[in-house]
Amino acid sequence: MRRSPKRALVFLAGALWILVPPPAGAFERDQIESGFQIGIGGGKAVDSHRPTRGVYLADVRLGRYGRPVEAGLLSGNPGWIVEAVPLISIGQEPRALGGGISLLFRYVLRGRVVRPFLELGLGCLWTDTDVPPGDSDFNFTPQGGIGVKHLWSPRWGVDAEARFHHISNNGMTERNLGFNSVVILLGLSYFPANR
């Protein structure tokens, strides 16, 4: 019987998931997380038939995880993350540059070295020009994403995330078309020791 290299790789990944213990320290009760992310994606105005425009951003974040939730396969750690976005660039004509702040609820599922997570949040965004053109330079940013964290030590990890990001002024001006984007984010996390 011929064995598939793909099957062997899946088996090896599963064995590592089960056998490699998680690093102690990360995701304890009342655990703090700090870090940064950079992202790239594409988006367009809701009513636009134009091609997707580039979206680039960088953020820094600080969060706190609460008591672990025991729920079988859905066991994990809930947390709140404050995310400051000192730079976002939206590829429209004219290009919009700006920054903002978001509050995110994140649920990190229990895992070993790799931990999947889900998040939902809301933020505010200020730009140097209207987004989309003719709307507003102040917008709200409802958002949600899925991702994974890889913990390589008790205090350090990297994460990768896909996030849907909607930009809208919520009807504060007569025109409110909105701008939708999907952004891929890569980041570095630090978990200081609990005292």
Secondary structure, DSSP 8 states (H G I E B T S, - for coil): ----HHHHHHHHHHHHHHHS---SSTT-TTEEEEEEEEEEEEEEETT--S--EEEEEEEEEEEEE-S-B--GGG-EEEEEEEEEEEEEEE-SSS-EEEEEEEEEEEEEE--SSEEEEEEEEEEEEEEEEEETTTTEEEEE--EEEEEEEEESSSSEEEEEEEEEEEEB-TTSSS----EEEEEEEEEEEE-----
